[in-house]
Amino acid sequence: MTTYPPKITFGELRASGVRDVLVYCRDHKCGHHIAISADRWPDHIRLSDIEPDFVCTACGAEVRPKFSRARMGTG
Ligand SMILES: [Zn+2]
């Protein structure tokens, strides 16, 4: 599983061939994660910029700033 540093931008993410990202819940006991298309954010936005926009829909905790490829083996 690949995790990207929060300072990476969505433009850089897309340039690496990633179209979808996984966002993980901060709570290990919850472990909820969602896959989101990266296409919704413009190229200059950093992953860290969108962290405040996410709250876990399962437990209500802030999400962990952890983004991964939603699909494996395509790159
Ligand atoms: Zn959660």
PDB file of the backbone (N, CA, C, O) and the ligand in Angstrom, with CONECT records:
HET     ZN  A 101       1
ATOM      1  N   MET A   1       0.841  -1.198   0.000  1.00  0.00           N
ATOM      2  CA  MET A   1       0.000   0.000   0.000  1.00  0.00           C
ATOM      3  C   MET A   1       0.878   1.250   0.000  1.00  0.00           C
ATOM      4  O   MET A   1       1.817   1.365   0.788  1.00  0.00           O
ATOM      5  N   THR A   2       0.570   2.146  -0.859  1.00  0.00           N
ATOM      6  CA  THR A   2       1.354   3.369  -0.970  1.00  0.00           C
ATOM      7  C   THR A   2       0.653   4.498  -0.224  1.00  0.00           C
ATOM      8  O   THR A   2      -0.546   4.714  -0.397  1.00  0.00           O
ATOM      9  N   THR A   3       1.403   5.215   0.604  1.00  0.00           N
ATOM     10  CA  THR A   3       0.867   6.371   1.287  1.00  0.00           C
ATOM     11  C   THR A   3       1.609   7.611   0.822  1.00  0.00           C
ATOM     12  O   THR A   3       2.839   7.630   0.769  1.00  0.00           O
ATOM     13  N   TYR A   4       0.860   8.630   0.491  1.00  0.00           N
ATOM     14  CA  TYR A   4       1.462   9.839  -0.022  1.00  0.00           C
ATOM     15  C   TYR A   4       1.610  10.866   1.088  1.00  0.00           C
ATOM     16  O   TYR A   4       0.753  10.968   1.966  1.00  0.00           O
ATOM     17  N   PRO A   5       2.698  11.628   1.049  1.00  0.00           N
ATOM     18  CA  PRO A   5       2.864  12.701   2.041  1.00  0.00           C
ATOM     19  C   PRO A   5       1.817  13.776   1.817  1.00  0.00           C
ATOM     20  O   PRO A   5       1.480  14.086   0.674  1.00  0.00           O
ATOM     21  N   PRO A   6       1.297  14.352   2.904  1.00  0.00           N
ATOM     22  CA  PRO A   6       0.222  15.335   2.780  1.00  0.00           C
ATOM     23  C   PRO A   6       0.593  16.547   1.948  1.00  0.00           C
ATOM     24  O   PRO A   6      -0.293  17.238   1.443  1.00  0.00           O
ATOM     25  N   LYS A   7       1.889  16.824   1.791  1.00  0.00           N
ATOM     26  CA  LYS A   7       2.285  18.024   1.060  1.00  0.00           C
ATOM     27  C   LYS A   7       2.170  17.847  -0.453  1.00  0.00           C
ATOM     28  O   LYS A   7       2.292  18.809  -1.211  1.00  0.00           O
ATOM     29  N   ILE A   8       1.936  16.618  -0.879  1.00  0.00           N
ATOM     30  CA  ILE A   8       1.781  16.387  -2.309  1.00  0.00           C
ATOM     31  C   ILE A   8       0.491  17.044  -2.795  1.00  0.00           C
ATOM     32  O   ILE A   8      -0.505  17.085  -2.072  1.00  0.00           O
ATOM     33  N   THR A   9       0.515  17.550  -4.007  1.00  0.00           N
ATOM     34  CA  THR A   9      -0.684  18.173  -4.560  1.00  0.00           C
ATOM     35  C   THR A   9      -1.457  17.158  -5.389  1.00  0.00           C
ATOM     36  O   THR A   9      -0.939  16.110  -5.776  1.00  0.00           O
ATOM     37  N   PHE A  10      -2.711  17.503  -5.646  1.00  0.00           N
ATOM     38  CA  PHE A  10      -3.514  16.599  -6.454  1.00  0.00           C
ATOM     39  C   PHE A  10      -2.999  16.541  -7.889  1.00  0.00           C
ATOM     40  O   PHE A  10      -3.159  15.530  -8.573  1.00  0.00           O
ATOM     41  N   GLY A  11      -2.382  17.633  -8.340  1.00  0.00           N
ATOM     42  CA  GLY A  11      -1.783  17.596  -9.663  1.00  0.00           C
ATOM     43  C   GLY A  11      -0.673  16.557  -9.718  1.00  0.00           C
ATOM     44  O   GLY A  11      -0.570  15.791 -10.676  1.00  0.00           O
ATOM     45  N   GLU A  12       0.157  16.538  -8.675  1.00  0.00           N
ATOM     46  CA  GLU A  12       1.238  15.564  -8.610  1.00  0.00           C
ATOM     47  C   GLU A  12       0.694  14.152  -8.461  1.00  0.00           C
ATOM     48  O   GLU A  12       1.236  13.196  -9.016  1.00  0.00           O
ATOM     49  N   LEU A  13      -0.383  14.043  -7.705  1.00  0.00           N
ATOM     50  CA  LEU A  13      -0.995  12.738  -7.509  1.00  0.00           C
ATOM     51  C   LEU A  13      -1.503  12.184  -8.844  1.00  0.00           C
ATOM     52  O   LEU A  13      -1.269  11.026  -9.188  1.00  0.00           O
ATOM     53  N   ARG A  14      -2.192  13.034  -9.569  1.00  0.00           N
ATOM     54  CA  ARG A  14      -2.706  12.597 -10.869  1.00  0.00           C
ATOM     55  C   ARG A  14      -1.577  12.316 -11.838  1.00  0.00           C
ATOM     56  O   ARG A  14      -1.666  11.409 -12.664  1.00  0.00           O
ATOM     57  N   ALA A  15      -0.502  13.108 -11.732  1.00  0.00           N
ATOM     58  CA  ALA A  15       0.633  12.900 -12.619  1.00  0.00           C
ATOM     59  C   ALA A  15       1.275  11.536 -12.385  1.00  0.00           C
ATOM     60  O   ALA A  15       1.904  10.975 -13.283  1.00  0.00           O
ATOM     61  N   SER A  16       1.112  11.007 -11.170  1.00  0.00           N
ATOM     62  CA  SER A  16       1.673   9.697 -10.869  1.00  0.00           C
ATOM     63  C   SER A  16       0.724   8.579 -11.268  1.00  0.00           C
ATOM     64  O   SER A  16       1.013   7.402 -11.047  1.00  0.00           O
ATOM     65  N   GLY A  17      -0.406   8.946 -11.854  1.00  0.00           N
ATOM     66  CA  GLY A  17      -1.323   7.944 -12.376  1.00  0.00           C
ATOM     67  C   GLY A  17      -2.442   7.575 -11.429  1.00  0.00           C
ATOM     68  O   GLY A  17      -3.198   6.643 -11.704  1.00  0.00           O
ATOM     69  N   VAL A  18      -2.568   8.290 -10.307  1.00  0.00           N
ATOM     70  CA  VAL A  18      -3.599   7.977  -9.326  1.00  0.00           C
ATOM     71  C   VAL A  18      -4.867   8.762  -9.644  1.00  0.00           C
ATOM     72  O   VAL A  18      -4.829   9.980  -9.817  1.00  0.00           O
ATOM     73  N   ARG A  19      -5.964   8.065  -9.717  1.00  0.00           N
ATOM     74  CA  ARG A  19      -7.242   8.714  -9.997  1.00  0.00           C
ATOM     75  C   ARG A  19      -8.147   8.734  -8.776  1.00  0.00           C
ATOM     76  O   ARG A  19      -9.030   9.584  -8.667  1.00  0.00           O
ATOM     77  N   ASP A  20      -7.932   7.813  -7.870  1.00  0.00           N
ATOM     78  CA  ASP A  20      -8.756   7.733  -6.669  1.00  0.00           C
ATOM     79  C   ASP A  20      -7.851   7.629  -5.449  1.00  0.00           C
ATOM     80  O   ASP A  20      -6.764   7.057  -5.522  1.00  0.00           O
ATOM     81  N   VAL A  21      -8.301   8.182  -4.336  1.00  0.00           N
ATOM     82  CA  VAL A  21      -7.531   8.106  -3.104  1.00  0.00           C
ATOM     83  C   VAL A  21      -8.393   7.500  -2.003  1.00  0.00           C
ATOM     84  O   VAL A  21      -9.617   7.631  -2.009  1.00  0.00           O
ATOM     85  N   LEU A  22      -7.734   6.838  -1.060  1.00  0.00           N
ATOM     86  CA  LEU A  22      -8.430   6.312   0.103  1.00  0.00           C
ATOM     87  C   LEU A  22      -8.128   7.207   1.290  1.00  0.00           C
ATOM     88  O   LEU A  22      -6.973   7.552   1.539  1.00  0.00           O
ATOM     89  N   VAL A  23      -9.173   7.582   2.024  1.00  0.00           N
ATOM     90  CA  VAL A  23      -9.023   8.403   3.220  1.00  0.00           C
ATOM     91  C   VAL A  23      -9.424   7.556   4.415  1.00  0.00           C
ATOM     92  O   VAL A  23     -10.519   6.994   4.455  1.00  0.00           O
ATOM     93  N   TYR A  24      -8.514   7.469   5.401  1.00  0.00           N
ATOM     94  CA  TYR A  24      -8.727   6.574   6.538  1.00  0.00           C
ATOM     95  C   TYR A  24      -9.153   7.324   7.781  1.00  0.00           C
ATOM     96  O   TYR A  24      -8.732   8.456   8.022  1.00  0.00           O
ATOM     97  N   CYS A  25     -10.002   6.668   8.573  1.00  0.00           N
ATOM     98  CA  CYS A  25     -10.397   7.206   9.874  1.00  0.00           C
ATOM     99  C   CYS A  25      -9.198   7.226  10.811  1.00  0.00           C
ATOM    100  O   CYS A  25      -8.344   6.341  10.766  1.00  0.00           O
ATOM    101  N   ARG A  26      -9.145   8.243  11.657  1.00  0.00           N
ATOM    102  CA  ARG A  26      -8.048   8.394  12.604  1.00  0.00           C
ATOM    103  C   ARG A  26      -8.101   7.330  13.696  1.00  0.00           C
ATOM    104  O   ARG A  26      -7.077   6.974  14.280  1.00  0.00           O
ATOM    105  N   ASP A  27      -9.292   6.831  13.962  1.00  0.00           N
ATOM    106  CA  ASP A  27      -9.478   5.860  15.041  1.00  0.00           C
ATOM    107  C   ASP A  27      -9.189   4.442  14.539  1.00  0.00           C
ATOM    108  O   ASP A  27      -9.879   3.930  13.657  1.00  0.00           O
ATOM    109  N   HIS A  28      -8.167   3.825  15.110  1.00  0.00           N
ATOM    110  CA  HIS A  28      -7.792   2.481  14.667  1.00  0.00           C
ATOM    111  C   HIS A  28      -8.904   1.478  14.923  1.00  0.00           C
ATOM    112  O   HIS A  28      -9.079   0.537  14.149  1.00  0.00           O
ATOM    113  N   LYS A  29      -9.648   1.666  15.985  1.00  0.00           N
ATOM    114  CA  LYS A  29     -10.711   0.720  16.314  1.00  0.00           C
ATOM    115  C   LYS A  29     -11.845   0.802  15.308  1.00  0.00           C
ATOM    116  O   LYS A  29     -12.587  -0.162  15.119  1.00  0.00           O
ATOM    117  N   CYS A  30     -11.976   1.940  14.670  1.00  0.00           N
ATOM    118  CA  CYS A  30     -13.023   2.125  13.672  1.00  0.00           C
ATOM    119  C   CYS A  30     -12.548   1.573  12.330  1.00  0.00           C
ATOM    120  O   CYS A  30     -13.152   0.659  11.768  1.00  0.00           O
ATOM    121  N   GLY A  31     -11.465   2.143  11.835  1.00  0.00           N
ATOM    122  CA  GLY A  31     -10.881   1.632  10.607  1.00  0.00           C
ATOM    123  C   GLY A  31     -11.678   1.946   9.352  1.00  0.00           C
ATOM    124  O   GLY A  31     -11.397   1.415   8.278  1.00  0.00           O
ATOM    125  N   HIS A  32     -12.665   2.803   9.491  1.00  0.00           N
ATOM    126  CA  HIS A  32     -13.481   3.137   8.335  1.00  0.00           C
ATOM    127  C   HIS A  32     -12.645   3.908   7.311  1.00  0.00           C
ATOM    128  O   HIS A  32     -11.834   4.761   7.670  1.00  0.00           O
ATOM    129  N   HIS A  33     -12.854   3.598   6.056  1.00  0.00           N
ATOM    130  CA  HIS A  33     -12.186   4.360   5.015  1.00  0.00           C
ATOM    131  C   HIS A  33     -13.097   4.498   3.813  1.00  0.00           C
ATOM    132  O   HIS A  33     -14.003   3.695   3.588  1.00  0.00           O
ATOM    133  N   ILE A  34     -12.828   5.535   3.058  1.00  0.00           N
ATOM    134  CA  ILE A  34     -13.631   5.785   1.865  1.00  0.00           C
ATOM    135  C   ILE A  34     -12.711   6.047   0.685  1.00  0.00           C
ATOM    136  O   ILE A  34     -11.608   6.569   0.846  1.00  0.00           O
ATOM    137  N   ALA A  35     -13.156   5.695  -0.456  1.00  0.00           N
ATOM    138  CA  ALA A  35     -12.444   5.984  -1.694  1.00  0.00           C
ATOM    139  C   ALA A  35     -13.090   7.193  -2.359  1.00  0.00           C
ATOM    140  O   ALA A  35     -14.308   7.248  -2.533  1.00  0.00           O
ATOM    141  N   ILE A  36     -12.262   8.147  -2.721  1.00  0.00           N
ATOM    142  CA  ILE A  36     -12.753   9.380  -3.322  1.00  0.00           C
ATOM    143  C   ILE A  36     -11.989   9.648  -4.610  1.00  0.00           C
ATOM    144  O   ILE A  36     -10.773   9.464  -4.678  1.00  0.00           O
ATOM    145  N   SER A  37     -12.710  10.079  -5.614  1.00  0.00           N
ATOM    146  CA  SER A  37     -12.044  10.453  -6.849  1.00  0.00           C
ATOM    147  C   SER A  37     -11.243  11.723  -6.634  1.00  0.00           C
ATOM    148  O   SER A  37     -11.747  12.693  -6.068  1.00  0.00           O
ATOM    149  N   ALA A  38     -10.000  11.720  -7.084  1.00  0.00           N
ATOM    150  CA  ALA A  38      -9.139  12.899  -6.937  1.00  0.00           C
ATOM    151  C   ALA A  38      -9.508  13.988  -7.930  1.00  0.00           C
ATOM    152  O   ALA A  38      -9.000  15.106  -7.849  1.00  0.00           O
ATOM    153  N   ASP A  39     -10.384  13.665  -8.859  1.00  0.00           N
ATOM    154  CA  ASP A  39     -10.718  14.618  -9.910  1.00  0.00           C
ATOM    155  C   ASP A  39     -11.489  15.835  -9.398  1.00  0.00           C
ATOM    156  O   ASP A  39     -11.587  16.855 -10.081  1.00  0.00           O
ATOM    157  N   ARG A  40     -12.035  15.710  -8.183  1.00  0.00           N
ATOM    158  CA  ARG A  40     -12.873  16.797  -7.672  1.00  0.00           C
ATOM    159  C   ARG A  40     -12.062  17.981  -7.169  1.00  0.00           C
ATOM    160  O   ARG A  40     -12.620  19.056  -6.948  1.00  0.00           O
ATOM    161  N   TRP A  41     -10.764  17.809  -6.984  1.00  0.00           N
ATOM    162  CA  TRP A  41      -9.935  18.900  -6.499  1.00  0.00           C
ATOM    163  C   TRP A  41      -8.981  19.392  -7.581  1.00  0.00           C
ATOM    164  O   TRP A  41      -8.462  18.593  -8.361  1.00  0.00           O
ATOM    165  N   PRO A  42      -8.746  20.708  -7.631  1.00  0.00           N
ATOM    166  CA  PRO A  42      -7.826  21.261  -8.633  1.00  0.00           C
ATOM    167  C   PRO A  42      -6.374  20.901  -8.325  1.00  0.00           C
ATOM    168  O   PRO A  42      -6.040  20.493  -7.212  1.00  0.00           O
ATOM    169  N   ASP A  43      -5.531  21.059  -9.325  1.00  0.00           N
ATOM    170  CA  ASP A  43      -4.153  20.587  -9.248  1.00  0.00           C
ATOM    171  C   ASP A  43      -3.337  21.222  -8.126  1.00  0.00           C
ATOM    172  O   ASP A  43      -2.437  20.577  -7.587  1.00  0.00           O
ATOM    173  N   HIS A  44      -3.630  22.473  -7.760  1.00  0.00           N
ATOM    174  CA  HIS A  44      -2.777  23.179  -6.807  1.00  0.00           C
ATOM    175  C   HIS A  44      -3.115  22.858  -5.347  1.00  0.00           C
ATOM    176  O   HIS A  44      -2.389  23.270  -4.442  1.00  0.00           O
ATOM    177  N   ILE A  45      -4.199  22.134  -5.115  1.00  0.00           N
ATOM    178  CA  ILE A  45      -4.601  21.797  -3.751  1.00  0.00           C
ATOM    179  C   ILE A  45      -3.736  20.657  -3.219  1.00  0.00           C
ATOM    180  O   ILE A  45      -3.536  19.649  -3.897  1.00  0.00           O
ATOM    181  N   ARG A  46      -3.222  20.828  -1.988  1.00  0.00           N
ATOM    182  CA  ARG A  46      -2.462  19.759  -1.347  1.00  0.00           C
ATOM    183  C   ARG A  46      -3.401  18.833  -0.588  1.00  0.00           C
ATOM    184  O   ARG A  46      -4.495  19.221  -0.178  1.00  0.00           O
ATOM    185  N   LEU A  47      -2.941  17.592  -0.413  1.00  0.00           N
ATOM    186  CA  LEU A  47      -3.755  16.643   0.343  1.00  0.00           C
ATOM    187  C   LEU A  47      -4.043  17.175   1.741  1.00  0.00           C
ATOM    188  O   LEU A  47      -5.135  16.979   2.272  1.00  0.00           O
ATOM    189  N   SER A  48      -3.053  17.853   2.339  1.00  0.00           N
ATOM    190  CA  SER A  48      -3.226  18.365   3.697  1.00  0.00           C
ATOM    191  C   SER A  48      -4.291  19.463   3.746  1.00  0.00           C
ATOM    192  O   SER A  48      -4.887  19.712   4.794  1.00  0.00           O
ATOM    193  N   ASP A  49      -4.524  20.111   2.612  1.00  0.00           N
ATOM    194  CA  ASP A  49      -5.497  21.200   2.576  1.00  0.00           C
ATOM    195  C   ASP A  49      -6.929  20.717   2.765  1.00  0.00           C
ATOM    196  O   ASP A  49      -7.788  21.473   3.218  1.00  0.00           O
ATOM    197  N   ILE A  50      -7.183  19.474   2.423  1.00  0.00           N
ATOM    198  CA  ILE A  50      -8.562  18.986   2.461  1.00  0.00           C
ATOM    199  C   ILE A  50      -8.859  18.177   3.714  1.00  0.00           C
ATOM    200  O   ILE A  50      -9.999  17.767   3.931  1.00  0.00           O
ATOM    201  N   GLU A  51      -7.831  17.940   4.551  1.00  0.00           N
ATOM    202  CA  GLU A  51      -8.050  17.162   5.764  1.00  0.00           C
ATOM    203  C   GLU A  51      -9.194  17.688   6.621  1.00  0.00           C
ATOM    204  O   GLU A  51      -9.997  16.891   7.107  1.00  0.00           O
ATOM    205  N   PRO A  52      -9.298  19.009   6.828  1.00  0.00           N
ATOM    206  CA  PRO A  52     -10.389  19.511   7.677  1.00  0.00           C
ATOM    207  C   PRO A  52     -11.767  19.256   7.097  1.00  0.00           C
ATOM    208  O   PRO A  52     -12.770  19.385   7.800  1.00  0.00           O
ATOM    209  N   ASP A  53     -11.829  18.897   5.827  1.00  0.00           N
ATOM    210  CA  ASP A  53     -13.121  18.696   5.188  1.00  0.00           C
ATOM    211  C   ASP A  53     -13.718  17.336   5.474  1.00  0.00           C
ATOM    212  O   ASP A  53     -14.874  17.076   5.138  1.00  0.00           O
ATOM    213  N   PHE A  54     -12.933  16.464   6.098  1.00  0.00           N
ATOM    214  CA  PHE A  54     -13.398  15.106   6.281  1.00  0.00           C
ATOM    215  C   PHE A  54     -13.657  14.768   7.735  1.00  0.00           C
ATOM    216  O   PHE A  54     -12.836  15.055   8.606  1.00  0.00           O
ATOM    217  N   VAL A  55     -14.782  14.166   7.988  1.00  0.00           N
ATOM    218  CA  VAL A  55     -15.093  13.585   9.284  1.00  0.00           C
ATOM    219  C   VAL A  55     -15.619  12.184   9.011  1.00  0.00           C
ATOM    220  O   VAL A  55     -16.398  11.979   8.079  1.00  0.00           O
ATOM    221  N   CYS A  56     -15.193  11.218   9.824  1.00  0.00           N
ATOM    222  CA  CYS A  56     -15.608   9.838   9.617  1.00  0.00           C
ATOM    223  C   CYS A  56     -17.122   9.725   9.701  1.00  0.00           C
ATOM    224  O   CYS A  56     -17.736  10.192  10.660  1.00  0.00           O
ATOM    225  N   THR A  57     -17.710   9.112   8.708  1.00  0.00           N
ATOM    226  CA  THR A  57     -19.157   8.951   8.699  1.00  0.00           C
ATOM    227  C   THR A  57     -19.602   7.796   9.582  1.00  0.00           C
ATOM    228  O   THR A  57     -20.792   7.647   9.860  1.00  0.00           O
ATOM    229  N   ALA A  58     -18.636   6.963  10.032  1.00  0.00           N
ATOM    230  CA  ALA A  58     -18.973   5.808  10.858  1.00  0.00           C
ATOM    231  C   ALA A  58     -18.924   6.144  12.343  1.00  0.00           C
ATOM    232  O   ALA A  58     -19.799   5.724  13.100  1.00  0.00           O
ATOM    233  N   CYS A  59     -17.895   6.909  12.776  1.00  0.00           N
ATOM    234  CA  CYS A  59     -17.729   7.168  14.202  1.00  0.00           C
ATOM    235  C   CYS A  59     -17.653   8.654  14.527  1.00  0.00           C
ATOM    236  O   CYS A  59     -17.708   9.021  15.701  1.00  0.00           O
ATOM    237  N   GLY A  60     -17.529   9.509  13.534  1.00  0.00           N
ATOM    238  CA  GLY A  60     -17.523  10.938  13.778  1.00  0.00           C
ATOM    239  C   GLY A  60     -16.166  11.524  14.094  1.00  0.00           C
ATOM    240  O   GLY A  60     -16.048  12.731  14.308  1.00  0.00           O
ATOM    241  N   ALA A  61     -15.112  10.669  14.127  1.00  0.00           N
ATOM    242  CA  ALA A  61     -13.773  11.165  14.412  1.00  0.00           C
ATOM    243  C   ALA A  61     -13.215  11.897  13.201  1.00  0.00           C
ATOM    244  O   ALA A  61     -13.681  11.721  12.076  1.00  0.00           O
ATOM    245  N   GLU A  62     -12.208  12.721  13.458  1.00  0.00           N
ATOM    246  CA  GLU A  62     -11.495  13.316  12.346  1.00  0.00           C
ATOM    247  C   GLU A  62     -10.778  12.210  11.585  1.00  0.00           C
ATOM    248  O   GLU A  62     -10.327  11.228  12.175  1.00  0.00           O
ATOM    249  N   VAL A  63     -10.678  12.374  10.301  1.00  0.00           N
ATOM    250  CA  VAL A  63     -10.011  11.348   9.514  1.00  0.00           C
ATOM    251  C   VAL A  63      -8.502  11.512   9.595  1.00  0.00           C
ATOM    252  O   VAL A  63      -7.980  12.602   9.831  1.00  0.00           O
ATOM    253  N   ARG A  64      -7.838  10.416   9.395  1.00  0.00           N
ATOM    254  CA  ARG A  64      -6.389  10.421   9.348  1.00  0.00           C
ATOM    255  C   ARG A  64      -5.931  10.917   7.980  1.00  0.00           C
ATOM    256  O   ARG A  64      -6.465  10.494   6.954  1.00  0.00           O
ATOM    257  N   PRO A  65      -4.955  11.799   7.961  1.00  0.00           N
ATOM    258  CA  PRO A  65      -4.456  12.301   6.677  1.00  0.00           C
ATOM    259  C   PRO A  65      -3.615  11.266   5.970  1.00  0.00           C
ATOM    260  O   PRO A  65      -2.407  11.429   5.801  1.00  0.00           O
ATOM    261  N   LYS A  66      -4.257  10.222   5.569  1.00  0.00           N
ATOM    262  CA  LYS A  66      -3.553   9.125   4.930  1.00  0.00           C
ATOM    263  C   LYS A  66      -4.241   8.804   3.619  1.00  0.00           C
ATOM    264  O   LYS A  66      -5.428   8.478   3.592  1.00  0.00           O
ATOM    265  N   PHE A  67      -3.511   8.895   2.562  1.00  0.00           N
ATOM    266  CA  PHE A  67      -4.096   8.708   1.252  1.00  0.00           C
ATOM    267  C   PHE A  67      -3.347   7.600   0.527  1.00  0.00           C
ATOM    268  O   PHE A  67      -2.117   7.553   0.536  1.00  0.00           O
ATOM    269  N   SER A  68      -4.079   6.745  -0.077  1.00  0.00           N
ATOM    270  CA  SER A  68      -3.467   5.625  -0.772  1.00  0.00           C
ATOM    271  C   SER A  68      -4.136   5.435  -2.121  1.00  0.00           C
ATOM    272  O   SER A  68      -5.214   5.964  -2.394  1.00  0.00           O
ATOM    273  N   ARG A  69      -3.472   4.677  -2.933  1.00  0.00           N
ATOM    274  CA  ARG A  69      -4.094   4.283  -4.182  1.00  0.00           C
ATOM    275  C   ARG A  69      -5.335   3.464  -3.886  1.00  0.00           C
ATOM    276  O   ARG A  69      -5.305   2.535  -3.079  1.00  0.00           O
ATOM    277  N   ALA A  70      -6.414   3.816  -4.543  1.00  0.00           N
ATOM    278  CA  ALA A  70      -7.627   3.028  -4.361  1.00  0.00           C
ATOM    279  C   ALA A  70      -7.560   1.753  -5.192  1.00  0.00           C
ATOM    280  O   ALA A  70      -8.187   0.747  -4.860  1.00  0.00           O
ATOM    281  N   ARG A  71      -6.809   1.807  -6.249  1.00  0.00           N
ATOM    282  CA  ARG A  71      -6.611   0.623  -7.066  1.00  0.00           C
ATOM    283  C   ARG A  71      -5.137   0.259  -7.057  1.00  0.00           C
ATOM    284  O   ARG A  71      -4.264   1.121  -7.153  1.00  0.00           O
ATOM    285  N   MET A  72      -4.884  -1.012  -6.941  1.00  0.00           N
ATOM    286  CA  MET A  72      -3.514  -1.476  -6.919  1.00  0.00           C
ATOM    287  C   MET A  72      -3.143  -2.104  -8.249  1.00  0.00           C
ATOM    288  O   MET A  72      -3.983  -2.692  -8.930  1.00  0.00           O
ATOM    289  N   GLY A  73      -1.887  -1.974  -8.605  1.00  0.00           N
ATOM    290  CA  GLY A  73      -1.388  -2.701  -9.749  1.00  0.00           C
ATOM    291  C   GLY A  73      -1.715  -2.093 -11.095  1.00  0.00           C
ATOM    292  O   GLY A  73      -1.602  -2.754 -12.128  1.00  0.00           O
ATOM    293  N   THR A  74      -2.122  -0.829 -11.086  1.00  0.00           N
ATOM    294  CA  THR A  74      -2.434  -0.206 -12.355  1.00  0.00           C
ATOM    295  C   THR A  74      -1.285   0.657 -12.869  1.00  0.00           C
ATOM    296  O   THR A  74      -1.272   1.069 -14.029  1.00  0.00           O
ATOM    297  N   GLY A  75      -0.318   0.925 -11.984  1.00  0.00           N
ATOM    298  CA  GLY A  75       0.754   1.834 -12.373  1.00  0.00           C
ATOM    299  C   GLY A  75       1.941   1.110 -12.951  1.00  0.00           C
ATOM    300  O   GLY A  75       2.927   1.743 -13.327  1.00  0.00           O
TER     301      GLY A  75
HETATM  302 ZN    ZN A 101     -14.267   6.214  12.208  1.00  0.00          ZN2+
END
